[in-house]
Amino acid sequence: MINSPIRFNRPIPLLGLRSRLLYCQRLYFKLTSSLLISSLLTSALLTSVLLISPPALAIDPPSLTLVRALQINYESKTQPSGLTFCRGKLLTVSDKHDSVIFEIKLKSKTAQLIPYIELNAIPNAPNNGLSTSVKARQALDEQVFGRKHDWEGISCDAENNLYLLSEAHVAVAKINAKNQLSWLSIDFHTPGSAESLFTVYNGYLEGITWTHDNRFVVAAERQERGLMSVHKKNSQWKVDQTTAIPSSTLEIAQQRSKDFAGIDFEKNWLFTLERNLFAICRRSLKDFSEQFCWSYKDSELDNQYRYLDAEFGTAEGIAHDKGYIYVILDNNEKLRASNHTDAPLLFIFKKPNNWLHPRL
């Protein structure tokens, strides 16, 4: 029996000093053995519970309230990726357009893409540390899909400089107030590889957000996913923190991998767009730990908005203003179930009351 008391059926006999010491020693061993067995049985029981029922430990996050869902229109097919407010405009980039930054004009039922900045004569990107075989495969993709830089994120600093994230080059480009583009010299590959990031093709950098004090954070997409903090000191950019984040408190479908598709920042908090979990999670800027999550699954999988044959989540960018959260979808030209159009969507959610207040 666990924790059974030790009973003395007769009083301790009157013995010599040596005999009494031996008697007490045997008594001590009996007591500690009983406690050890009890502890081991309890530990085994807890372990079996954890191994048998992990889904019960997954958290069911509260759902965000959808305010508007706008169809994104443009004269040609687009694959929007990344979202930011900058210079008083809502901006995005597209996988299929290497040389354009788009403004998103919001209307009552639709959103219109308008070319905002034309990127002409983009200089060569710095060496990214990727292998020769990967670069050869990227060159083939460029010929097939017509994209060289594969912009996957966009952000804005306090001086209205823009920052574009190139997955193909594992690099960041800066666009100044005169709309001149230059590449930042940053080694992402070395610290990322040390944390098992960038192990699968086309699973490199996927989101960027400017934080404060010459710092920004980028998100590594998947297998492993992770976050990397970059700061500028003495005119030099350097990665000062890299963390792989393979786990989550949320449950995920078996055939999908946990990933990051975008990242945002507001008042000392990071907000990660976790595409295959259909979630936005608030994270600590200090150690990237998950604090709280909200789900938009009900909106993306609603029959009115879901896309046919969408094997994975489609969210690709996140931004915010005073009262709302904006999430842009890249449907990879798949048809929407409700009207069979292949246009992307922009979701606008109401900010929850506890967006910035963990105790609410």
Helices and strands as residue ranges (DSSP letters): H 17-52, G 54-57, E 65-73, E 80-86, E 89-94, E 97-106, E 110-118, H 132-145, E 151-156, E 162-166, E 171-175, E 181-183, H 189-194, E 205-210, E 215-220, E 226-233, E 236-244, E 262-266, E 269-274, G 275-277, E 279-284, E 290-295, H 297-300, E 315-320, E 324-329, E 345-350
